[in-house]
Amino acid sequence: MGNLIKAEFRKTTTTGLWWGLMIPTVLLALGWALGTGAIGRSIMDVVSSSEAEELTRLLGVDPAQWQVSVFGIARSINVATVFPMIFGGLAISNEINRKTITTTFLTSPNRVAALTAKMVVYIAWGAIYGLAIVASVSIGIALTSDSGALPSAGGWLALAGVGVLASILMTMFGVGVGALMTSTAATTVVLLLYMLIIENGLQLVLAAQELPDVIGFLPNGAVNGMTGSVASSLFLANAGVVPDELVDVLRAVAGALGAFDWWLSGLVFLVWSALFFLAGWAATQRKDIT
């Protein structure tokens, strides 16, 4: 199995796909972090001004306790994990489409061993992309946020951990869809169309119909809820008094509207990823390699 894993990893590094998608991943993560960090800093400048001081005193809140950067961290990670999803989808569909997977099957003891090795390698790549995303987001937020708005070391580790986990699961989700679609173009279009347009539109409809709890069961809502739930929990734990009416607003800002606790959101998306991955596994197992 070790040799199979080494061979699969070597196969992915000999193509330009991994770095061709890594560059925009880092740039997007850094760009979103810089932008959201700057927005958070502007908001803090307004609420900390002398004009707003009386209002915040009447509301019983202390803006100095607001770690607003956690929202930017969560949102930036969520947006950037689109790329490891595309990487997983393109890597497997390209291999099937060009029949380079044939060599893997012919040189492996059996297809189960070959597909298991692929799974391990794609999990590793998901973690690599996740670490790159977390590092880029952390740099962007640190450059544009005030020190008081930054999370503690424990809070950062929590967000980093769920960010890497979200990247791994998004990669496996993409692998499953790519194995089912087998076409690189169709895989890319379907993944982007659903994650960026279809489900976001569906979430707006559900929110308007006062059915936000359903959002947490959808793929994008679940994976966003992982980082969003951690971010909103960190903010609320340090923000002091927050009116109940604002809690749902803050969760929506964090990307966790309708989501559950981070671990439960992770389980929901794990089920989605497992369903597509196992379906793709089954389809690949039965595929004619000639």
Secondary structure, 3 states (H helix, E strand, C coil): CHHHHHHHHHHHHCCCHHHHHHHHHHHHHHHHHHHHHHHHHHHHHHHCCHHHHHHHHHHCECHHHCCCHHHHHHHHHHHHCHHHHHHHHHHHHHHHHCCCHHHHHHHCCCHHHHHHHHHHHHHHHHHHHHHHHHHHHHHHHHHHCCHHHCCCHHHHHHHHHHHHHHHHHHHHHHHHHHHHHCCHHHHHHHHHHHHHHHHHHHHHHHHHCCCHHHHHHCHHHHHHHHHHHHHHHHHHHHCECCCHHHHHHHHHHHCCCCCCCHHHHHHHHHHHHHHHHHHHHHHHHHCCCC
